[in-house]
Amino acid sequence: MEDPAGAFDYFGMAFTVLKLALALSPIIVLASLFVFNTDTEEVGQSKRKPDFSLEPLE
């Protein structure tokens, strides 16, 4: 028959991994912002201003 305390060991290990992932998630997010840093200022600025006139395109 299995040791009933073995299930608690697995639960404790999973809880420890979950706590570790939760503690490291801000570091991972900040590191990914630096690694995948794209220049967001150029994305928002287009060369032409949008034309909202109702004239048909030629």
CNS distance restraints for C-alpha pairs under 8 A (distance, minus, plus):
assign (resid   2 and name CA) (resid   6 and name CA) 7.73 0.50 0.50
assign (resid   3 and name CA) (resid   7 and name CA) 7.87 0.50 0.50
assign (resid   4 and name CA) (resid   8 and name CA) 7.47 0.50 0.50
assign (resid   5 and name CA) (resid   9 and name CA) 6.47 0.50 0.50
assign (resid   6 and name CA) (resid  10 and name CA) 6.51 0.50 0.50
assign (resid   7 and name CA) (resid  11 and name CA) 6.25 0.50 0.50
assign (resid   8 and name CA) (resid  12 and name CA) 5.97 0.50 0.50
assign (resid   9 and name CA) (resid  13 and name CA) 6.11 0.50 0.50
assign (resid  10 and name CA) (resid  14 and name CA) 6.10 0.50 0.50
assign (resid  11 and name CA) (resid  15 and name CA) 6.07 0.50 0.50
assign (resid  12 and name CA) (resid  16 and name CA) 6.08 0.50 0.50
assign (resid  13 and name CA) (resid  17 and name CA) 6.25 0.50 0.50
assign (resid  14 and name CA) (resid  18 and name CA) 6.13 0.50 0.50
assign (resid  15 and name CA) (resid  19 and name CA) 6.13 0.50 0.50
assign (resid  16 and name CA) (resid  20 and name CA) 6.11 0.50 0.50
assign (resid  17 and name CA) (resid  21 and name CA) 6.13 0.50 0.50
assign (resid  18 and name CA) (resid  22 and name CA) 6.13 0.50 0.50
assign (resid  19 and name CA) (resid  23 and name CA) 6.08 0.50 0.50
assign (resid  20 and name CA) (resid  24 and name CA) 6.14 0.50 0.50
assign (resid  21 and name CA) (resid  25 and name CA) 5.92 0.50 0.50
assign (resid  22 and name CA) (resid  26 and name CA) 7.98 0.50 0.50
assign (resid  24 and name CA) (resid  28 and name CA) 6.20 0.50 0.50
assign (resid  25 and name CA) (resid  29 and name CA) 6.09 0.50 0.50
assign (resid  26 and name CA) (resid  30 and name CA) 6.10 0.50 0.50
assign (resid  27 and name CA) (resid  31 and name CA) 6.01 0.50 0.50
assign (resid  28 and name CA) (resid  32 and name CA) 6.07 0.50 0.50
assign (resid  29 and name CA) (resid  33 and name CA) 6.28 0.50 0.50
assign (resid  30 and name CA) (resid  34 and name CA) 6.55 0.50 0.50
assign (resid  31 and name CA) (resid  35 and name CA) 6.13 0.50 0.50
assign (resid  32 and name CA) (resid  36 and name CA) 5.77 0.50 0.50
assign (resid  32 and name CA) (resid  37 and name CA) 7.87 0.50 0.50
assign (resid  33 and name CA) (resid  37 and name CA) 5.57 0.50 0.50
assign (resid  39 and name CA) (resid  43 and name CA) 7.11 0.50 0.50
assign (resid  40 and name CA) (resid  44 and name CA) 6.72 0.50 0.50
assign (resid  41 and name CA) (resid  45 and name CA) 6.71 0.50 0.50
assign (resid  42 and name CA) (resid  46 and name CA) 7.55 0.50 0.50
